[in-house]
């Protein structure tokens, strides 16, 4: 008898294994039938609420990733792998020693000099400001320009002394050019020297003409389609009086090259005189906005998750009241107040964990179905948008972030309420 009295009078066997006994009891409480059925119902609602909020986080972040990847795929059609621009000023001498060293690097397969600036385009009675980008003849080897051409001709920059201009689809529409414009497209640029004669303003401009190669390019991005005209760099140098100058050096690396290693090497050669930009950095404004939007969506859905966790608090509060007799029994067996409190904390954590796992599984399932069948569409008719259905791309680190967020929010949301109710019951 003394032997049993000794065991009942000490809390050692309940505390053995630290939280294992508390976890075991919490698990039994979660899955066993309660004396009041409403507690089971509220517990189920708590799990569903956390699961739905988790699923929404996974799906929303994956949709933002899908749009990010979609936009990136468009940019790669014209943007080079690496772009070198001067830190100071707008142009730089094409024979600059640093640029020559960069061109001579073994990893460089294609290097194209570019000179771009604004000009006035006039066709018939229509006119608009355009961004005129002059490139070298190897531009089609640098980029995937041939994949985004529309029309019956080919990408061409010049023939003998005649220069061609390939407009964006938006420029062609606004100017009324069509795929092939019949008359020359007049281009005007202000003279860089001398003063403007107000009596005859036309003398302050350089005028030249571009001819149609029979194609336009369509990036499906307003920044390019509604502003740019591609032509020969010789034409832009003559028009802007920038002989031997360039605004950027655009590079393509050989297949299998260490991209980051080559970029660091070029940055070392640039020595602070040049910016060395990859494709994402060339479109930094666009991708920064998308990251901000994704972060705001994440914060907003996390607040919804916090609200969903209020159901867990209600479920645990009712459970604590329902298990008063069990608490008395546990204390008689030698359990401490911390061990009893830990039981209900574990229960709240189990609800959060189950909701997180179920929500992530459902979220991944919905993303897979969207990728496969395009269940949620962007428009009612085919071809209304760039893609017909919402793009989805699941990034593993986003799934990890969601899992950690759900557990953190769930654990923190039940910590104070459980300790408050448990202390009132135990004291």
Secondary structure, DSSP 8 states (H G I E B T S, - for coil): -HHHHHHHT--HHHHTTTTHHHHHHHHHHHHS--SSHHHHHHHHHHHHHHHHHHHHHHHHHHHHHHHHHHHHHHHTTTS-SEEEEESSSS-EETT-HHHHHHHT-TTEEEEEEEEEEEEEEEETTEEEEEEEEEE-TTHHHHS-GGGGEEESS----EETTEEB-EEBHHHHHHHT--SS-SS-EEEEEE-SSS---GGGGGGGEEEEEEB--SEEE--S-HHHHTTEEEEEHHHHHHHHT-TTEESEEEEEE-TT--HHHHHHHHHHHHTTSEEEEEHHHHTHHHHHHHHHHHHHHHHHHHHHHHHHTHHHHHHHHHHHHHTHHHHHHHHHTT--HHHHHHHHHHHHHHHHHHHHHHHHHHHHHHHHHHHHH--SBS-SSTTSSSSSB------HHHHHHHHHHHHHHHHHHHHHHHHHHHHHHH-
